Amino acid sequence: MMTYYRLLGLLLIFCWGCTQSPNKFSDPVIERIAEFQDRRQTDSLIHYLLSKEPNYRTEAAKALASVQDSAASMQLGNMLLEDPIVEARTAAAFALGQTPGTASANALIPALQDKESVVLREVLEGLGKTIRSYDLAALKSFKAKDSLTQEGLVWAYYQLGTRGLADSIIVQKAIQFLNPTYSFQTRLGAAHFLSRTPKIKIEKDYQLVAEASTKDVSPLVRMAATNSLRKLDSAKSIPVLVNALRDEDYRVRISAVRALATWSSIKPQKLVITALSDTDESVGVAASEAIKPIAELYDALLAEARRATNSRIQSNLYNAVLSLKPSEEIIQEIKNLYQTSKDPYQQAQLLNSFSPAVAAQEFVANEVIQTNSLVVKSTGTQALANMLQRPEADVKIKTSIAAAFQKIIQQGDPGALGIAAATLTEPSYEFKKIIKDYTFLKEAKAKLSLPKDIEALQPLEEAIAYFEGTAKPLPLKNQFNHPIDWEFVKTINKNQLAKLNTSKGEVIIRLLVEEAPGSVANFVQLAKKNYFNGKYFHRVVPNFVAQAGCNRGDGYGSEDYSIRSEFSSRRYQEGSIGMASAGKDTEGTQWFITHSPTPHLNGKYTIFAEVVKGMEVVHRLQVGDSILSVALD
C-alpha cells in the first residue's frame, strides 16, 4: 500500500512546473460559455441554463445579460422561479432586467414572492427596467422587508422615473427613502430618482430634500439631492443652494452651481459667477458651462473671461459674451488669443466660443479646412454647426457654411465629416434648397468602412437618404470582428493591477477580467504595446467622467476593430472604469473613469476596472492632461 507521504511526493513531482490559471476561464466550460456570449449565440447559452452544475447555469444567465435576446426570457424566467441556487436566481433576475420586452416583465413579476432578499433586489430593479404601466400595481404594493429590498425598490423607482412611468404615488414613496434612517444605497437611489426623473414635483416634501442636500452624511447623496433642487418652481431653495456652495466636497458645489443656473434672475446668476473662482477648477468649469447670458451681466462676464487662466472657463465665458453682443472687437480679441496659442485644446475651445457669432464664420471655416489638428478640426466644425442655430443665420450664411461643409466632408476626416453630415439633415436649415449636387456625400461614404468609421458612416448614410428623399436608414451595427484570445485571457490575474502614470499623478486600477474578459484583454494588449502612452484625457465632464484612449485626441478616434459589450450586475460608483462606445458592441480603445455614482450608465456600458488608489488624482484631471505610461503590476 502506498503511504500518504510517498503519494504526496509523487504528486509534487508530477505537478512540478504546473501553473494554475489565475482566473475562472481555466475551466473549459466557463470559457465556452463566455465564447458563446462574445459571439451572441443565444441557443447555446440557453442549453447551459439547463446544466446540472449550478455554476454553469449562473454563468450562462450572466452571459445572457449581455446578449439581451428575448428568445431566452422564458427559460430565464423558469430558472428564476425554480432554481434552488440563490446565485443562479439572482443572475437570472439581472439578465431578465437587461432584456427588453414584456416577456421579461412577465417572468419577473411572479418572482416578487422569492424568499431571498438578494434575489428580490435584482427582481425589483429588473422590473423597473421592463414593467409596463398596466402592471405598476405590482411595484406600488410591494412591501420592502429589509435594507436590501428597500434598496431594490428605490432603484426600481429610479428606473421607472427614467422611463417616464413614475406617477405622484411613486414620487411620494421615493422621497421618503431620503430619510437618514435608511441605508446609504437606498438614500442614494432616492436622491438620483429625484435628480434624474423629469417633470416631477417635490414642493410638498421640500424640507426632506433640502435636509438631504445639506445634512446627509454622504457627499454622494448630498450631491444628487442638491441637483434635484433645480426642479423647484420656487426660489425658496436658493438659500439652501447657497449653503451647498460652501460644501467641503466639490461635487456638491457643482450640483449647487447647476441648480442655481436654472434661474434666469440676477441673484442666482451672480452666485454662479462667483463660483467661477472656486478653489476647485472643475467647479469653475461647471459654472462657466451653466451660466445664462444676461444683458446686465455682460461687463462682469467679459471681465471674468479676460482674467480666466483655465482655457475652458475662458472660452465658455467668451461664448456667453458673444451670445449677448457679437462685437467685432471681442471677435478680434478671441482671434488674437487663438493665433498666439500653441495648445490645440485651447485653440479648439476658442473656436467653440465663436458659436454664437456668425460674423466669425469665415474665420472658423478657414481654420477648420486648413488645420492639421484633428481636435481643432472637429471642434471647429461643431462651432459652424452651432452658428446655424442663430436667428441671424440667413440664407447667405447657410450657403457659406454649406460650402465649408462640402470641403470638410471631401477632406474625409471621420470626426469632422460626421458632424457636418449630421447637420446637413436638419430640415429647418433647408440645405436641400442650397445643395443641388450631393454626390460628394456618396464619394465620402465610399472611402469609409466598418467598424472603424461607424460614427461617421451613420450620419453620412442618413444625409444621403435625406437628400434622396428616402426613408431614414436603420442604425448601423458592427459585425463580430475581434474574437477573444482565451489563452491570453487565462494569463491575466483576476486581481490584476495596472498603474496609470498621468501628468497629474499616479492612479492604480484593478482590472475585472472575470467580469469583462474581452475588455480587459483588449486593455492589457494595448497597454503592452504602449498604445495609451501620450494619449490625452480629451473629455472631462465635471462630476461625471474623465475619458481617454482616443488616438485622435477628440473622441472620434478608433482602430480597425471593435469589441463586444460586457454587462455585469456591477454598478457604476466613484472610480468605476467603463468602456466608451457609440452603441452596443462598438467599443474599442476609449475608456472613462467616473467621478461619482452614475446609475444611468448601469447595464449599458461595460465596467472593466475600478480605481483602488489615486482617486484624488482622477478628480483633478482636466482636458489636455495626458497619460505618460501604463504599467501592469
C-alpha positions in Angstrom: 0.0 0.0 0.0 1.4 3.3 -1.0 1.9 5.6 2.0 0.4 9.0 2.3 3.8 10.8 2.2 5.0 8.7 -0.8 1.8 9.6 -2.7 2.2 13.3 -1.8 5.8 13.2 -3.1 4.8 11.6 -6.4 2.1 14.3 -6.8 4.6 17.0 -6.1 7.0 15.6 -8.7 4.2 15.2 -11.2 3.0 18.8 -10.8 6.5 20.3 -10.7 6.3 23.3 -13.0 2.5 23.1 -13.3 0.8 26.5 -13.4 -2.7 27.3 -12.1 -4.7 29.7 -14.3 -5.2 33.0 -12.4 -8.9 33.3 -13.3 -12.0 31.3 -13.8 -11.5 30.8 -17.5 -9.2 27.8 -16.8 -12.5 25.9 -16.7 -13.2 25.0 -20.3 -16.9 25.1 -19.8 -16.8 28.6 -18.4 -14.6 29.6 -21.3 -17.1 28.1 -23.8 -20.0 30.0 -22.2 -18.0 33.2 -22.4 -17.2 32.5 -26.0 -20.9 32.0 -26.8 -21.6 35.3 -25.1 -19.0 37.0 -27.2 -20.5 35.5 -30.3 -24.1 36.3 -29.2 -25.1 32.6 -29.6 -28.4 32.5 -27.6 -29.3 28.9 -28.3 -26.0 27.6 -27.0 -26.3 29.7 -23.8 -29.9 28.5 -23.2 -28.6 24.9 -23.3 -26.3 25.7 -20.3 -29.2 27.2 -18.3 -30.3 23.5 -18.0 -26.9 22.3 -16.8 -26.7 20.1 -13.7 -23.8 22.2 -12.5 -25.1 25.4 -10.7 -22.0 27.4 -11.5 -22.5 26.9 -15.2 -26.2 27.8 -15.0 -25.2 31.0 -13.2 -22.5 31.8 -15.8 -24.9 31.3 -18.7 -27.5 33.6 -17.1 -24.9 36.3 -16.6 -23.8 35.9 -20.2 -27.4 36.4 -21.4 -27.4 39.8 -19.7 -25.0 41.0 -22.4 -26.7 39.2 -25.3 -30.1 40.6 -24.4 -32.1 38.3 -26.6 -35.8 38.0 -25.7 -35.7 34.4 -27.0 -34.1 33.5 -23.7 -36.7 35.2 -21.5 -38.9 32.1 -20.9 -36.1 29.8 -19.9 -34.6 32.6 -17.7 -38.0 33.0 -16.1 -38.2 29.3 -15.3 -34.7 29.4 -13.8 -35.7 32.4 -11.7 -38.7 30.6 -10.3 -37.4 27.1 -9.9 -33.6 27.1 -9.5 -32.7 26.1 -5.9 -29.4 28.1 -6.0 -29.7 31.7 -4.9 -26.8 32.9 -7.1 -28.4 31.4 -10.2 -31.8 33.0 -9.5 -30.0 36.3 -8.9 -28.2 36.1 -12.2 -31.4 35.2 -14.0 -33.2 38.2 -12.5 -30.4 40.5 -13.7 -30.4 39.0 -17.2 -34.2 39.5 -17.5 -33.9 43.1 -16.4 -31.3 43.6 -19.1 -33.6 42.1 -21.8 -36.3 44.3 -23.2 -39.8 43.0 -23.8 -43.0 42.1 -22.0 -41.8 38.5 -21.6 -39.1 39.7 -19.2 -41.5 41.6 -17.1 -44.0 38.7 -17.1 -41.2 36.4 -15.9 -40.1 38.8 -13.1 -43.4 39.6 -11.5 -44.1 36.2 -10.0 -40.5 36.3 -8.5 -41.7 39.0 -6.2 -42.6 36.1 -3.9 -39.0 34.9 -3.7 -37.8 34.5 -0.1 -34.2 35.6 -0.6 -33.6 39.4 -0.3 -30.6 39.3 -2.7 -32.8 37.8 -5.4 -35.6 40.3 -4.7 -33.2 43.2 -5.0 -32.4 42.2 -8.6 -36.0 41.3 -9.4 -37.2 44.7 -8.3 -34.7 46.8 -10.3 -35.3 44.5 -13.2 -39.0 45.2 -13.1 -38.2 48.9 -13.0 -36.5 48.5 -16.4 -39.1 46.3 -18.0 -42.6 46.6 -16.4 -45.4 48.3 -18.3 -47.7 50.9 -16.9 -50.6 48.5 -16.6 -48.7 46.3 -14.2 -47.3 49.0 -12.0 -49.6 48.0 -9.1 -47.2 45.1 -8.5 -44.4 47.5 -7.6 -46.6 50.0 -5.8 -48.0 47.4 -3.5 -44.7 45.8 -2.7 -43.6 46.0 0.9 -39.8 46.1 1.4 -38.9 44.0 4.4 -35.2 44.8 4.9 -32.4 47.1 3.6 -31.7 45.0 0.5 -35.3 45.0 -0.7 -35.7 48.7 0.2 -32.6 49.3 -2.0 -34.1 47.2 -4.8 -37.4 49.0 -4.6 -36.0 52.5 -4.7 -33.8 51.6 -7.7 -36.9 50.2 -9.3 -38.5 53.6 -8.8 -35.4 55.2 -10.3 -35.7 53.0 -13.5 -39.4 53.9 -13.7 -38.5 57.6 -13.5 -36.1 57.4 -16.4 -38.8 55.7 -18.4 -41.4 58.3 -17.6 -43.5 55.9 -15.6 -43.2 57.5 -12.1 -46.6 58.9 -11.0 -47.2 61.0 -7.9 -47.6 58.0 -5.7 -44.2 56.6 -6.7 -42.6 60.1 -6.3 -44.0 60.3 -2.8 -42.7 56.9 -1.9 -39.3 57.6 -3.3 -38.8 60.8 -1.4 -39.4 59.1 1.9 -36.4 56.9 1.2 -34.2 60.1 1.7 -34.8 59.7 5.4 -31.4 59.2 7.2 -32.7 56.0 8.9 -32.4 54.2 5.5 -29.1 52.7 4.2 -26.7 54.6 2.0 -27.6 52.8 -1.2 -31.3 53.4 -0.5 -30.8 57.1 0.1 -28.6 57.3 -2.9 -31.2 55.7 -5.1 -33.9 58.2 -3.8 -31.6 61.2 -4.5 -30.8 60.0 -8.0 -34.5 59.3 -8.6 -35.3 63.0 -7.8 -32.3 64.2 -9.7 -32.9 62.4 -13.0 -36.7 61.9 -13.2 -38.1 64.7 -15.5 -41.2 66.8 -14.7 -41.8 65.8 -11.1 -43.0 68.0 -8.3 -41.3 67.9 -4.9 -42.7 71.1 -3.3 -44.7 69.1 -0.7 -41.6 67.3 0.6 -39.2 70.2 0.0 -37.9 70.1 3.6 -36.8 66.4 3.4 -35.0 67.1 0.1 -33.4 70.3 1.5 -32.1 68.4 4.5 -30.7 65.6 2.4 -28.8 68.1 0.2 -27.1 69.8 3.2 -27.1 67.3 6.1 -26.8 63.8 4.7 -23.5 62.2 6.0 -22.6 61.1 2.4 -21.5 63.7 -0.1 -22.8 61.4 -2.9 -26.3 61.7 -1.5 -26.0 65.4 -0.9 -24.7 65.9 -4.4 -27.7 64.2 -6.1 -30.3 65.7 -3.7 -28.8 69.2 -4.4 -29.1 68.6 -8.1 -32.8 67.8 -7.7 -33.5 71.3 -6.2 -33.3 72.7 -9.7 -36.8 71.3 -10.3 -38.5 73.5 -7.8 -40.6 76.3 -9.3 -40.0 78.4 -6.2 -36.8 80.3 -5.5 -37.1 79.3 -1.8 -34.4 76.7 -2.5 -31.8 79.4 -3.3 -30.7 79.8 0.4 -30.2 76.0 0.6 -28.1 76.1 -2.6 -26.0 79.0 -1.3 -25.3 76.7 1.7 -24.4 73.9 -0.7 -21.9 76.2 -2.4 -19.9 76.0 0.8 -19.9 72.2 1.0 -16.5 70.6 1.5 -17.0 68.2 -1.4 -16.6 69.9 -4.8 -19.2 67.6 -6.4 -21.9 69.0 -4.1 -20.8 72.5 -5.1 -21.0 71.6 -8.8 -24.6 70.4 -8.2 -25.4 73.7 -6.5 -24.0 75.7 -9.4 -26.0 73.7 -11.9 -29.2 74.1 -9.9 -28.7 77.8 -9.4 -28.1 78.3 -13.2 -31.7 77.2 -13.9 -32.9 80.6 -12.6 -32.6 83.5 -15.0 -32.7 86.2 -12.4 -29.7 88.2 -11.4 -29.1 86.9 -7.9 -28.6 83.2 -8.7 -26.6 84.1 -11.8 -24.3 86.3 -9.8 -23.8 83.3 -7.4 -22.8 81.2 -10.4 -20.3 83.9 -11.5 -18.8 83.8 -8.0 -18.3 80.0 -8.4 -16.0 80.7 -11.4 -13.3 81.4 -8.8 -13.9 78.2 -6.8 -10.7 76.6 -5.4 -11.5 73.6 -7.5 -11.1 74.0 -11.3 -14.0 71.6 -12.0 -16.4 73.8 -10.1 -15.3 76.8 -12.2 -15.7 74.8 -15.4 -19.2 73.7 -14.4 -20.1 77.3 -13.6 -18.8 78.6 -17.0 -20.8 75.9 -18.8 -24.0 76.5 -16.8 -24.2 80.3 -16.7 -27.0 82.0 -18.5 -26.1 85.1 -20.5 -28.0 88.1 -19.1 -27.5 91.6 -20.6 -27.0 93.1 -17.1 -24.1 90.7 -16.6 -22.2 91.5 -19.8 -19.4 93.5 -18.2 -18.9 91.0 -15.4 -18.8 88.1 -17.8 -16.3 89.9 -20.1 -14.1 90.8 -17.1 -14.1 87.1 -15.9 -13.3 85.9 -19.5 -10.3 88.2 -19.7 -8.8 87.1 -16.3 -9.6 83.4 -16.6 -6.5 81.2 -16.6 -8.4 78.0 -17.4 -8.9 77.8 -21.1 -12.3 76.0 -20.9 -13.6 78.6 -18.5 -12.3 81.4 -20.7 -13.8 80.0 -23.9 -17.2 79.3 -22.3 -17.3 82.9 -20.9 -16.4 84.3 -24.3 -19.2 82.2 -25.8 -21.6 83.8 -23.3 -20.3 87.3 -24.1 -20.7 86.8 -27.8 -24.2 85.5 -27.4 -25.1 88.8 -25.8 -23.1 91.1 -28.1 -21.1 89.6 -31.0 -19.0 92.7 -31.4 -16.1 92.8 -33.9 -13.8 93.9 -31.0 -14.4 90.8 -29.0 -14.2 88.6 -32.0 -10.8 90.0 -32.8 -9.7 89.6 -29.2 -10.5 85.9 -29.4 -8.8 85.6 -32.7 -5.6 87.0 -31.2 -5.7 84.5 -28.4 -6.3 81.7 -30.8 -3.4 82.7 -33.1 -0.9 83.1 -30.3 -1.9 79.8 -28.6 0.3 76.7 -29.1 -2.2 74.4 -27.3 -4.6 72.6 -29.7 -7.1 72.1 -26.9 -7.2 75.8 -26.1 -7.4 76.6 -29.8 -10.3 74.2 -30.2 -12.1 75.7 -27.2 -11.6 79.2 -28.5 -13.1 78.2 -31.9 -16.0 76.8 -30.0 -16.5 80.2 -28.3 -17.4 81.6 -31.7 -20.5 79.5 -31.9 -22.9 82.5 -31.3 -21.0 84.8 -33.7 -22.0 84.2 -37.3 -19.7 87.1 -38.2 -16.8 84.8 -37.4 -18.0 82.1 -39.8 -15.4 82.6 -42.5 -12.5 82.7 -40.0 -13.7 79.4 -38.3 -14.3 77.7 -41.7 -10.8 78.6 -42.9 -9.2 77.3 -39.8 -11.1 74.1 -39.9 -10.2 73.4 -43.5 -6.5 74.4 -43.2 -5.6 72.9 -39.7 -3.6 69.8 -39.2 -5.0 69.4 -35.7 -7.9 66.9 -35.6 -9.1 68.4 -32.2 -9.3 71.8 -33.8 -11.0 70.4 -37.0 -13.8 68.6 -35.2 -14.5 71.2 -32.6 -14.4 74.0 -35.3 -16.9 72.0 -37.4 -19.2 71.8 -34.4 -18.9 75.6 -34.0 -20.0 76.1 -37.6 -23.0 73.8 -37.0 -23.9 75.8 -33.8 -23.9 79.0 -35.8 -26.8 77.7 -37.9 -29.0 77.8 -34.8 -28.6 81.6 -34.5 -31.5 83.7 -35.7 -29.2 85.9 -37.8 -28.0 82.8 -39.8 -29.7 83.9 -43.1 -29.5 82.2 -46.5 -26.2 83.8 -47.2 -24.6 82.4 -44.0 -26.2 79.0 -44.6 -24.9 78.9 -48.2 -21.4 79.7 -47.0 -21.5 77.1 -44.2 -22.8 74.5 -46.7 -19.8 75.2 -49.0 -17.5 74.8 -46.0 -19.2 71.5 -45.0 -18.8 70.2 -48.5 -15.0 70.9 -48.4 -14.8 69.3 -44.9 -16.6 66.2 -46.0 -14.4 65.9 -49.1 -11.3 66.1 -46.9 -12.5 62.8 -45.4 -11.7 63.3 -41.7 -14.3 61.0 -40.0 -14.7 63.2 -36.9 -15.5 66.5 -38.7 -17.2 64.6 -41.5 -19.7 63.0 -39.1 -20.6 66.4 -37.5 -21.1 68.1 -40.9 -23.2 65.3 -42.3 -25.4 65.2 -39.3 -26.0 68.9 -39.5 -27.0 68.7 -43.2 -30.1 66.6 -42.3 -31.7 69.3 -40.1 -34.9 70.3 -42.1 -35.1 73.8 -40.6 -31.8 74.7 -42.3 -33.2 73.9 -45.7 -30.0 72.6 -47.2 -32.0 70.8 -49.9 -32.6 74.2 -51.5 -28.9 75.1 -51.2 -27.1 71.9 -52.1 -28.2 70.6 -55.5 -25.4 68.1 -56.2 -24.8 65.8 -53.2 -22.5 63.2 -54.9 -19.7 64.4 -52.6 -21.6 62.5 -49.8 -21.5 59.2 -51.7 -17.9 59.7 -52.6 -17.0 60.3 -48.9 -19.0 57.2 -47.9 -17.0 55.0 -50.4 -13.8 55.9 -48.5 -15.1 54.8 -45.1 -15.6 51.3 -43.6 -16.9 49.5 -40.6 -16.1 49.0 -37.8 -13.7 51.9 -37.6 -15.8 54.6 -39.1 -19.3 53.7 -37.6 -19.7 57.2 -36.0 -19.1 58.9 -39.4 -20.9 56.4 -41.6 -24.2 56.6 -39.7 -24.8 60.3 -40.2 -23.4 60.1 -43.7 -25.9 57.4 -44.7 -28.7 59.5 -43.1 -27.6 62.6 -45.0 -27.6 60.7 -48.3 -31.1 59.4 -47.6 -32.3 62.9 -46.7 -31.1 64.4 -50.0 -32.5 61.4 -51.9 -35.8 61.7 -50.1 -35.8 58.1 -49.0 -36.5 56.6 -45.6 -34.0 57.1 -42.8 -31.7 54.1 -42.7 -31.6 51.7 -39.8 -28.8 52.2 -37.2 -25.6 50.5 -38.2 -24.2 47.6 -36.2 -20.7 46.3 -36.1 -20.5 42.6 -37.0 -18.4 40.3 -34.9 -14.8 41.0 -35.9 -12.4 40.6 -33.0 -12.5 37.1 -31.3 -11.2 37.0 -27.7 -7.8 35.3 -27.3 -8.7 33.0 -24.5 -5.2 31.7 -24.0 -4.1 35.3 -23.4 -7.1 35.9 -21.1 -6.1 32.9 -18.9 -2.7 34.6 -18.2 -4.4 37.7 -16.6 -4.8 37.5 -12.8 -8.3 38.1 -11.6 -6.9 40.9 -9.3 -4.5 42.3 -11.9 -3.4 45.8 -11.2 -2.4 48.5 -13.6 -0.6 51.8 -12.9 -1.7 54.8 -14.9 1.1 57.4 -14.7 -0.6 60.7 -15.7 0.5 64.3 -15.9 -1.4 64.9 -12.7 -0.1 61.9 -10.7 -0.4 58.2 -10.3 -3.7 56.2 -10.5 -3.8 52.4 -9.7 -6.6 50.4 -11.1 -7.8 46.8 -10.6 -8.8 45.0 -13.8 -12.0 42.9 -13.6 -11.1 40.1 -16.0 -13.7 37.6 -14.7 -16.5 40.1 -15.4 -15.3 41.6 -18.7 -12.6 39.3 -20.2 -12.7 40.8 -23.7 -12.5 44.4 -22.5 -9.7 43.6 -20.0 -7.7 41.6 -22.6 -8.1 44.5 -25.1 -6.8 47.0 -22.5 -3.9 44.8 -21.4 -2.8 44.1 -25.0 -3.0 47.8 -25.9 -1.1 48.7 -22.7 1.7 46.2 -23.6 2.1 47.9 -26.9 2.4 51.3 -25.1 -0.8 52.4 -27.0 -2.0 54.7 -24.2 1.3 56.4 -23.7 1.0 60.1 -24.7 -2.8 59.9 -25.1 -4.8 62.8 -23.7 -7.8 63.0 -21.4 -9.8 64.5 -24.3 -13.2 64.7 -22.4 -13.7 65.7 -18.8 -17.2 66.4 -17.7 -17.2 67.9 -14.1 -18.6 65.3 -11.6 -19.2 62.8 -14.4 -16.2 61.3 -16.2 -12.6 61.7 -17.3 -12.2 60.0 -20.7 -9.1 58.9 -22.6 -7.8 56.3 -25.1 -8.6 58.2 -28.3 -6.0 58.0 -31.0 -7.1 61.4 -32.4 -7.5 63.2 -29.1 -11.0 64.5 -29.8 -13.2 61.4 -29.0 -13.8 60.4 -32.6 -10.8 58.0 -32.8 -10.8 54.2 -33.1 -8.9 51.3 -34.6 -10.0 48.9 -37.3 -11.7 46.5 -34.9 -14.4 46.6 -32.3 -15.1 44.5 -29.2 -18.3 43.4 -27.6 -20.2 45.0 -24.7 -19.9 43.0 -21.5 -22.6 43.9 -19.0 -22.5 42.7 -15.4 -24.5 43.5 -12.3 -21.7 45.7 -11.0 -22.9 49.3 -10.8 -21.1 52.5 -11.6 -19.6 54.0 -8.4 -16.9 56.6 -7.7 -13.8 55.3 -9.6 -15.5 52.8 -11.9 -13.8 52.4 -15.2 -16.0 51.8 -18.3 -15.7 51.4 -22.0 -16.8 54.3 -24.1 -19.0 53.3 -27.1 -21.2 54.6 -29.8 -23.8 51.9 -29.0 -23.8 48.3 -28.1 -20.8 46.3 -29.4 -18.9 49.3 -30.7 -16.2 49.5 -28.0 -12.6 49.9 -29.0 -9.8 51.8 -27.3 -11.6 54.6 -25.4 -12.5 54.3 -21.7 -13.6 56.6 -18.9 -13.3 56.9 -15.1 -16.4 58.1 -13.1 -16.2 60.8 -10.5 -19.2 59.6 -8.6 -22.1 57.1 -9.0 -23.6 57.3 -12.4 -26.6 54.9 -12.3 -27.8 55.9 -15.8 -24.8 54.0 -17.2 -25.5 50.8 -15.3 -26.1 47.8 -17.6 -25.4 50.0 -20.7 -21.6 50.5 -20.6 -19.0 47.8 -19.8 -17.3 48.2 -16.4 -13.9 46.5 -16.8 -11.9 48.1 -13.9 -12.0 50.2 -10.8 -9.7 52.7 -9.1 -8.1 51.3 -6.0 -5.7 54.2 -5.3 -5.2 57.7 -6.6 -8.9 58.8 -6.9 -7.8 62.3 -5.8 -5.7 62.5 -9.0 -8.8 61.5 -11.1 -10.8 64.3 -9.5 -8.0 66.8 -10.6 -7.8 65.7 -14.2 -8.7 68.3 -16.9 -9.0 68.2 -20.7 -5.5 68.1 -22.1 -3.9 66.2 -19.2 -2.1 63.2 -20.6 -1.2 59.6 -19.8 2.5 59.2 -19.6 2.6 55.5 -19.3 0.5 52.4 -18.3 2.3 49.6 -16.4 0.9 46.3 -15.3 1.8 45.3 -11.7 
